């Protein structure tokens, strides 16, 4: 069994959003916008939206969870 591409993509995007948020909080501006307030708003919005999307989906990483997904699909 293999972890789905969607699960990997959502996890990577979440990690990037979190790194972006940490850099913004530390005073660095990874998004080149002059107004710091806009940068913080964009970074916070990206983090919240990505976190919600990433964990709305069923992100199966373990072999047991992947097998459970297969059983669920076979029952549908």
Residue frames as a rotation matrix with the C-alpha (Angstrom) as fourth column:
UNK 1
0.574 0.819 0.000 0.00
0.819 -0.574 0.000 0.00
0.000 0.000 -1.000 0.00
UNK 2
-0.521 -0.754 0.399 1.10
0.789 -0.604 -0.111 3.50
0.325 0.257 0.910 -0.76
UNK 3
-0.265 0.373 -0.889 0.36
0.513 -0.727 -0.457 6.89
-0.817 -0.577 0.002 0.81
UNK 4
0.491 0.568 0.660 -1.77
0.853 -0.159 -0.497 8.91
-0.177 0.807 -0.563 -1.63
UNK 5
-0.439 -0.628 0.642 -0.38
0.784 -0.617 -0.067 11.83
0.438 0.474 0.763 -3.57
UNK 6
0.291 0.658 0.695 -3.10
0.133 -0.747 0.652 14.07
0.947 -0.097 -0.305 -2.10
UNK 7
0.904 0.012 -0.428 -2.00
0.425 0.097 0.900 13.24
0.052 -0.995 0.082 1.45
UNK 8
-0.031 -0.995 -0.090 1.62
0.970 -0.052 0.238 14.05
-0.242 -0.080 0.967 0.65
UNK 9
-0.354 -0.059 0.933 0.68
0.588 -0.790 0.173 17.28
0.727 0.610 0.315 -1.17
UNK 10
0.642 0.679 0.357 -1.53
0.111 -0.543 0.832 18.55
0.759 -0.494 -0.424 1.67
UNK 11
0.752 -0.412 -0.515 1.16
0.624 0.191 0.758 17.74
-0.214 -0.891 0.401 4.23
UNK 12
-0.308 -0.906 0.292 3.90
0.951 -0.294 0.090 19.55
0.004 0.305 0.952 2.27
UNK 13
-0.132 0.334 0.933 1.70
0.341 -0.869 0.359 22.63
0.931 0.365 0.001 1.75
UNK 14
0.888 0.445 -0.117 0.85
0.228 -0.204 0.952 22.69
0.400 -0.872 -0.282 5.46
UNK 15
0.353 -0.844 -0.403 4.56
0.873 0.143 0.465 22.48
-0.335 -0.517 0.788 6.34
UNK 16
-0.480 -0.516 0.709 5.36
0.771 -0.635 0.059 25.38
0.419 0.575 0.703 3.97
UNK 17
0.308 0.685 0.660 2.55
0.160 -0.722 0.674 27.49
0.938 -0.102 -0.332 5.46
UNK 18
0.899 0.000 -0.437 3.80
0.437 0.063 0.897 26.80
0.027 -0.998 0.057 8.98
UNK 19
-0.100 -0.994 -0.052 7.40
0.970 -0.109 0.216 27.72
-0.220 -0.029 0.975 8.06
UNK 20
-0.334 0.064 0.940 6.11
0.518 -0.821 0.240 30.90
0.788 0.567 0.242 6.40
UNK 21
0.704 0.680 0.206 4.14
0.160 -0.434 0.887 31.77
0.692 -0.591 -0.414 9.54
UNK 22
0.637 -0.547 -0.543 7.14
0.717 0.164 0.677 31.17
-0.281 -0.821 0.497 11.81
UNK 23
-0.416 -0.815 0.404 9.37
0.904 -0.419 0.086 33.35
0.099 0.401 0.911 9.61
UNK 24
-0.012 0.503 0.864 6.76
0.296 -0.824 0.483 36.12
0.955 0.261 -0.139 9.61
UNK 25
0.909 0.375 -0.185 6.45
0.256 -0.147 0.956 35.98
0.331 -0.915 -0.229 13.39
UNK 26
0.329 -0.879 -0.347 10.25
0.859 0.126 0.496 36.14
-0.392 -0.461 0.796 13.68
UNK 27
0.349 -0.127 -0.929 10.30
-0.030 -0.992 0.125 39.38
-0.937 -0.016 -0.350 11.71
UNK 28
-0.816 -0.573 0.076 11.27
0.022 0.101 0.995 38.05
-0.578 0.813 -0.070 8.29
UNK 29
0.157 0.887 -0.433 9.03
-0.576 -0.274 -0.770 38.70
-0.802 0.371 0.467 5.30
UNK 30
-0.557 -0.396 0.730 9.09
0.242 0.763 0.599 35.66
-0.794 0.511 -0.330 3.01
UNK 31
0.228 0.656 0.720 6.30
0.967 -0.067 -0.245 37.21
-0.112 0.752 -0.650 0.94
UNK 32
-0.715 -0.697 -0.053 7.77
0.686 -0.715 0.134 40.42
-0.131 0.059 0.990 -0.53
UNK 33
0.308 0.804 0.508 5.02
0.690 -0.556 0.462 42.94
0.655 0.209 -0.726 0.34
UNK 34
-0.487 -0.598 0.637 5.95
0.095 -0.761 -0.642 46.31
0.868 -0.252 0.427 1.78
UNK 35
0.014 0.573 0.819 3.13
-0.819 -0.463 0.338 46.58
0.573 -0.676 0.463 4.30
UNK 36
-0.876 -0.483 0.002 3.91
-0.381 0.689 -0.617 44.30
0.296 -0.541 -0.787 7.26
UNK 37
-0.401 0.809 0.429 0.26
-0.603 0.118 -0.789 44.07
-0.689 -0.575 0.441 8.30
UNK 38
0.484 0.559 -0.673 -0.74
-0.875 0.284 -0.393 42.70
-0.029 0.779 0.627 4.90
UNK 39
-0.299 -0.699 -0.650 2.10
-0.620 0.660 -0.424 40.18
0.725 0.276 -0.630 5.06
UNK 40
-0.916 -0.027 0.400 1.01
-0.366 0.465 -0.806 38.94
-0.164 -0.885 -0.436 8.47
UNK 41
0.013 0.998 0.063 -2.62
-0.741 0.052 -0.669 38.72
-0.671 -0.038 0.740 7.34
UNK 42
0.396 0.072 -0.915 -1.70
-0.833 0.446 -0.326 36.71
0.385 0.892 0.237 4.25
UNK 43
-0.617 -0.716 -0.326 0.62
-0.478 0.670 -0.567 34.41
0.624 -0.194 -0.756 6.21
UNK 44
-0.755 0.392 0.526 -1.95
-0.439 0.295 -0.849 33.79
-0.488 -0.871 -0.051 8.94
UNK 45
0.298 0.908 -0.294 -4.72
-0.839 0.102 -0.535 33.21
-0.456 0.406 0.792 6.39
UNK 46
0.105 -0.343 -0.934 -2.54
-0.760 0.578 -0.298 30.77
0.642 0.740 -0.199 4.44
UNK 47
-0.877 -0.473 0.083 -1.71
-0.395 0.613 -0.684 28.86
0.273 -0.633 -0.724 7.62
UNK 48
-0.448 0.785 0.429 -5.33
-0.524 0.158 -0.837 28.61
-0.724 -0.599 0.340 8.77
UNK 49
0.444 0.655 -0.611 -6.70
-0.875 0.168 -0.455 27.65
-0.195 0.736 0.648 5.34
UNK 50
-0.136 -0.589 -0.797 -3.97
-0.682 0.639 -0.356 25.08
0.719 0.495 -0.489 4.71
UNK 51
-0.911 -0.184 0.368 -4.40
-0.408 0.528 -0.745 23.54
-0.057 -0.829 -0.556 8.16
UNK 52
-0.084 0.966 0.243 -8.14
-0.647 0.133 -0.751 23.20
-0.758 -0.220 0.614 7.65
UNK 53
0.503 0.234 -0.832 -7.76
-0.845 0.334 -0.417 21.65
0.180 0.913 0.366 4.19
UNK 54
-0.430 -0.803 -0.411 -4.94
-0.666 0.590 -0.455 19.32
0.609 0.078 -0.790 5.29
UNK 55
-0.979 -0.010 0.206 -6.89
-0.165 0.639 -0.752 17.82
-0.124 -0.769 -0.626 8.15
UNK 56
-0.004 0.991 -0.131 -10.36
-0.891 -0.062 -0.449 17.86
-0.453 0.115 0.884 6.59
UNK 57
0.330 0.027 -0.944 -9.22
-0.719 0.655 -0.233 15.01
0.611 0.755 0.236 4.39
UNK 58
0.947 -0.057 0.316 -8.46
-0.155 0.781 0.605 11.52
-0.281 -0.622 0.731 5.66
UNK 59
0.360 -0.904 -0.231 -4.65
-0.839 -0.205 -0.503 11.56
0.408 0.375 -0.833 5.74
UNK 60
0.976 0.031 0.215 -3.65
-0.118 0.906 0.407 7.93
-0.182 -0.423 0.888 6.08
UNK 61
0.268 -0.956 -0.123 0.07
-0.933 -0.226 -0.279 7.41
0.239 0.190 -0.952 6.75
UNK 62
-0.380 -0.450 0.808 0.24
-0.718 0.695 0.049 4.07
-0.584 -0.561 -0.587 8.57
UNK 63
-0.922 0.007 -0.388 -0.20
-0.260 0.731 0.631 0.68
0.288 0.682 -0.672 6.95
UNK 64
-0.689 0.710 -0.143 -3.20
0.635 0.498 -0.590 -0.04
-0.348 -0.497 -0.795 9.19
UNK 65
-0.152 0.637 -0.755 -4.88
-0.110 -0.770 -0.628 3.21
-0.982 -0.013 0.187 8.14
UNK 66
-0.566 -0.112 -0.816 -4.19
-0.804 -0.145 0.577 2.53
-0.183 0.983 -0.008 4.45
UNK 67
-0.949 0.266 -0.170 -5.72
0.222 0.945 0.240 -0.97
0.224 0.191 -0.956 4.82
UNK 68
-0.441 0.817 -0.372 -8.71
0.518 -0.107 -0.849 0.60
-0.733 -0.566 -0.376 6.57
UNK 69
-0.299 0.286 -0.911 -9.16
-0.624 -0.780 -0.040 2.96
-0.722 0.556 0.411 3.61
UNK 70
-0.847 -0.055 -0.529 -9.19
-0.470 0.543 0.696 -0.01
0.248 0.838 -0.486 1.25
UNK 71
-0.783 0.602 -0.156 -11.83
0.614 0.706 -0.354 -1.78
-0.104 -0.373 -0.922 3.36
UNK 72
-0.283 0.679 -0.677 -13.92
0.103 -0.681 -0.725 1.40
-0.954 -0.275 0.123 3.47
UNK 73
-0.476 0.050 -0.878 -13.70
-0.811 -0.412 0.416 1.80
-0.341 0.910 0.237 -0.34
UNK 74
-0.941 0.097 -0.324 -14.69
-0.078 0.870 0.487 -1.83
0.329 0.484 -0.811 -0.87
UNK 75
-0.610 0.749 -0.257 -17.78
0.669 0.313 -0.674 -1.35
-0.425 -0.583 -0.692 1.31
UNK 76
-0.414 0.441 -0.797 -18.99
-0.306 -0.891 -0.334 1.71
-0.857 0.105 0.504 -0.61
